Amino acid sequence: MRVGFRCLSEDLSNVFSLFSEVVQEPLMPEEKLELIRSQLLGAIARRQDDPAGIVSREFQKLLYGKDSAYARVPEIETVKAIGRNDLLDFYQQLFWYGLFVGIN
């Protein structure tokens, strides 16, 4: 995982302070989660409309196996089941693990 920012040199202090806060203490407001959930559910509902998408998903299953993480696709039930605390837990595990292990 990578995060970064760009700014003018004279804004570095302010931008870095904000960047640090966002990375270390994400808010993940519930209304944003609901917006993203709605968008993802809409994409799931339309995914059978794209022949190239169907081919890509099926190819991933053939290539890696249907139970592989590389062949997974989001499903309505799983998207609906994700809550804010799940995101915060995932963030804590991934972010802090990446800091200590040096994942880029």
WOCOR-V343293 format. One record per helix or strand. SS is the DSSP state (A for helix, B for strand). FROM is the first residue (numbers start at 1). LEN is the number of residues. If there is no record, write none. Layout:
# WOCOR-V343293
ss->SS from->FROM len->LEN
ss->SS from->FROM len->LEN
This chain:
# WOCOR-V343293
ss->A from->9 len->16
ss->A from->30 len->20
ss->A from->51 len->14
ss->A from->69 len->3
ss->A from->76 len->6
ss->A from->84 len->18
